Amino acid sequence: MDIKTGKTLYDKHIDSHTIKTFDNQGNILLYIDRSILNEYTSPQAFSGLREQGRQVWNPKSILLNVDHVNPTRPARNKNMTDPGGALQVNYFEENSHYFNIELFDVMDKRQGIEHVVAHEQGLAMPGMVIAAGDSHTTTYGALGAFGFGIGTSEIEHLLATQTLVYKKLRNMRVTLEGELGLGVASKDVIMALIARIGADGATGYAIEFCGNVIDSLSVEARMTICNMAVEAGARGAFMAPDDKVFNYLKDTPRAPKGEMWSRAVESWRQLKTDPDARFDKEIYINCSELEPFVTWGISPDQAGPINDVIPDPLLLSDPQKRDSSITALKYMELTPGTPFTDIKISHAFIGSCTNSRIEDLREVAKVLKGRRIAAHVRGMIVPGSTMVRERAEQEGLAKIFIDAGFEWRQSGCSMCLAMNEDVLSPGDRCASSTNRNFAGRQGAGSRTHLMSPAMVAAAAVAGHLTDVRYFTEV
């Protein structure tokens, strides 16, 4: 006799959005509720629609948002020094008019990084399935939605049909228990997980995060975890929505109102894994033992606690890991046995869809208040949206940043991926609150060390990688 088991939260998302099942291998036609598109990954998709004379199936389900190539100069304007970027932004605006899709352009007061804008506008809601042309669409999982990145050809199919051909993932549950110590942030939690399971450890999986650590975290801290889960190979990551999520969303501009809101919350409370559901893989982490993390290599899984040393690749038994570590240390110009805290930096960058929200900036201000960054360090803070920037200025945070010697800039992806004016030079070494430390990610020949925003601020003051816990005011 078959024993039926309950469903995971991921299965509930997928089953509720399945239009058609093609086979017994998990291939389905999936309905997509919403997409937020940027100017960099969408042009060819729109060109494909134009060439075929096709329209967008549901323009109101799409938001166009400029964030990748725009300048983040302290004084905002539309001037683009890069002709290619200007072409992308102009074509984006043309497609907005042509297909009747809402656009947040560079000068819009709601503009920002797509994975910040969508949350603060209430465009991502529990139970939604969201697909977009950016791998960090997983961020929406913090609200109980299911988000994943897609390629340009898939964007074209989505725009034309509101559907995608999709293959179901396996289920992984990551249970986070314990209590985060002083100076340990959600960024450290996700970096520790990636270091433990590897950059491909969640390939083929959707991750559900749970445990008392998740319960204790703010919604914005949860976003950091879902955002970086893709760096372990996950194509989706989420937590069950709770009262914190509902309170976070309630007053956002696009959220349901009145009776519709009450009915929505009642429905959203059912979005959780059944007690008897089975997972294909289970991982447990005692977060009470975690310390602040930093990366030392050119992959997010090449990381360790701040008070550790550069590992010796020759001690690794796995030949692939050994070779990749040797390659990483050669690129980073680091020597095994060197304490992380001896690594001098030239730049400090705080921003990106991972860590540029108001809560991140508040933690940075705690470190920087009454302090100055080292004379040899160039510091940049790029808020995740224009709304975040305004709030930081209202709260007095911006003054703290400027007094400390940081550049206070406009919103955008900025130096996360060096696709704009904010680019490191060869040999520069940057403490960064971003999500990827790939070779050349922030500029050809540049070197990136990932860490939490507060850790970046501490490194900027010290002039080298350092433990934020030395800053007793944190």
C-alpha positions, -999 to +999 in steps of 0.1 A: +000+000+000+013+034-009+020+057+020+011+093+011+033+120+026+027+157+030+040+184+007+070+207+011+065+245+007+083+242-026+060+215-039+030+236-029+043+266-049+050+245-080+018+224-078-004+255-075+012+270-106+014+240-128-006+243-160+004+211-177+026+181-169+046+168-198+061+136-183+070+118-151+104+133-151+092+166-135+089+186-167+059+210-166+045+242-180+046+267-151+025+298-147+045+329-136+029+356-115+053+384-119+087+394-134+110+424-127+133+430-157+165+450-159+180+468-189+209+444-192+193+410-197+161+419-215+170+437-248+172+405-270+139+392-255+121+424-266+138+423-300+125+387-305+089+398-297+092+427-321+106+406-349+077+381-345+051+408-342+041+395-308+028+415-278+034+410-241+007+387-227+002+406-194+021+439-192+007+447-158+026+417-143+059+431-154+081+459-140+110+474-160+137+488-137+170+503-146+198+492-122+228+475-138+245+500-160+233+534-146+259+557-129+257+560-091+273+594-089+264+614-057+244+639-079+219+619-099+214+626-136+207+605-167+241+612-184+258+579-194+295+579-201+293+544-216+276+544-251+266+507-247+249+513-214+231+544-228+219+523-257+205+497-233+187+523-212+172+540-242+160+508-257+145+498-223+125+531-224+114+524-260+102+490-250+083+504-220+063+526-244+060+500-272+047+472-249+029+494-224+050+482-194+057+503-163+092+516-160+113+529-131+140+548-150+171+564-135+153+595-124+123+578-109+121+583-071+112+546-068+143+534-088+168+511-073+182+475-075+154+453-087+156+429-057+153+459-033+126+478-053+103+448-056+102+442-019+096+478-009+069+483-035+051+452-025+055+436-059+066+402-044+040+385-022+038+352-004+027+323-027+039+340-059+061+324-085+085+350-098+109+346-127+134+373-139+166+377-158+188+378-128+200+348-107+194+366-074+157+365-080+159+339-052+158+369-028+120+369-030+119+337-010+123+357+021+087+368+017+074+332+011+075+336-027+094+313-051+118+333-073+144+321-097+166+335-125+160+328-162+179+334-195+171+358-223+152+332-244+131+323-214+123+360-208+110+362-243+088+331-237+076+345-204+067+379-219+047+363-247+029+336-228+031+342-190+045+307-187+078+288-187+087+252-195+102+241-162+118+211-146+110+205-109+139+206-084+146+184-055+139+195-019+166+205+006+160+217+041+185+238+060+178+241+097+195+269+115+194+267+153+211+285+181+217+321+187+238+345+167+267+360+186+279+396+188+289+408+153+275+378+135+250+386+108+228+367+084+255+372+058+278+351+079+252+324+082+248+320+045+286+323+038+291+295+064+266+273+046+282+279+012+317+272+026+304+240+041+285+225+011+304+241-017+295+264-046+276+234-062+263+218-030+227+228-037+227+224-075+194+209-086+177+218-053+153+244-039+163+252-003+138+258+025+154+276+055+139+271+089+148+270+126+148+294+155+175+315+138+153+322+109+124+330+132+146+355+151+159+373+120+143+404+104+127+401+070+156+421+055+182+398+071+163+368+057+166+384+022+204+382+025+202+345+031+178+338+002+198+361-021+231+343-016+217+307-017+222+308-054+259+309-047+256+274-035+239+264-067+203+266-055+177+276-081+153+287-054+154+295-017+127+306+007+112+306+042+076+301+052+060+336+056+051+347+092+038+378+110+071+396+104+066+392+066+030+403+068+038+434+088+067+442+064+044+440+034+012+455+048+019+492+041+038+487+009+023+506-021+012+475-041+000+454-013-037+444-011-058+467+010-088+463+034-107+431+032-085+418+004-055+421+027-072+402+054-082+374+031-047+373+016-030+369+050-054+341+059-044+323+028-007+330+033-007+314+067-012+281+050+021+285+031+042+261+051+056+226+047+034+198+060+047+180+092+051+147+073+067+161+042+100+145+031+131+163+020+157+148-004+185+164+017+187+178+052+214+201+066+217+213+102+239+242+114+244+253+150+247+290+145+258+297+181+293+286+170+295+309+140+320+338+137+321+366+112+332+352+078+353+365+049+362+350+015+399+345+006+395+331-030+376+336-062+345+316-054+320+323-025+328+289-010+364+298-005+358+314+028+364+311+065+361+328+100+379+361+101+404+349+127+415+320+105+444+319+081+448+314+044+445+276+039+472+254+023+458+239-009+484+210-007+466+197+024+434+192+004+427+156-006+403+165-034+424+172-065+397+195-080+395+216-048+433+216-046+437+229-081+410+255-078+425+267-045+460+271-060+444+290-089+425+313-065+456+321-043+476+329-074+450+353-086+445+368-052+483+370-045+479+354-011+502+329+007+490+299+028+492+306+065+487+343+062+462+356+088+431+370+072+436+401+094+469+408+078+453+414+044+455+451+035+427+466+014+425+496-010+388+498-013+356+492+008+323+488-010+289+486+007+259+479-015+243+453-039+211+434-038+226+414-009+233+441+016+221+476+007+188+479+027+181+503+055+189+478+082+223+471+066+231+508+066+221+511+102+246+484+112+273+502+091+266+535+109+271+518+143+306+509+133+315+542+116+300+567+141+328+588+154+354+570+133+373+577+101+383+552+074+420+547+068+437+573+046+447+547+019+411+533+016+385+545-009+351+538+006+318+538-013+283+532+000+255+527-025+220+523-011+197+497-027+171+522-038+163+559-039+138+553-011+165+537+011+188+566+003+161+591+014+154+572+046+191+570+055+194+607+051+163+613+072+178+591+100+211+609+099+230+578+087+243+595+055+260+622+076+278+595+096+290+579+064+303+611+049+319+623+081+337+589+082+351+595+047+328+573+027+313+584-006+275+585-003+262+577-037+229+571-056+212+537-060+222+510-084+241+477-088+273+498-089+306+480-080+289+446-075+296+437-111+316+466-126+290+471-155+290+508-150+313+537-139+321+520-106+351+498-115+382+487-096+416+488-113+440+458-116+456+451-083+429+468-062+417+448-032+382+454-020+363+445+012+328+441-003+293+434+010+284+419-024+275+383-033+303+372-058+341+373-056+348+359-091+380+369-108+375+403-123+339+406-110+345+442-097+370+450-125+397+433-145+425+422-122+408+433-091+405+412-059+373+409-038+368+397-002+331+392+006+318+399+041+289+415+060+283+453+057+295+459+092+326+439+085+333+460+055+330+492+076+354+478+102+379+469+075+376+504+060+385+519+094+413+495+101+427+496+065+428+458+065+405+428+071+395+428+107+370+414+132+341+437+137+338+424+172+368+446+181+344+475+176+327+474+209+298+497+199+284+471+175 
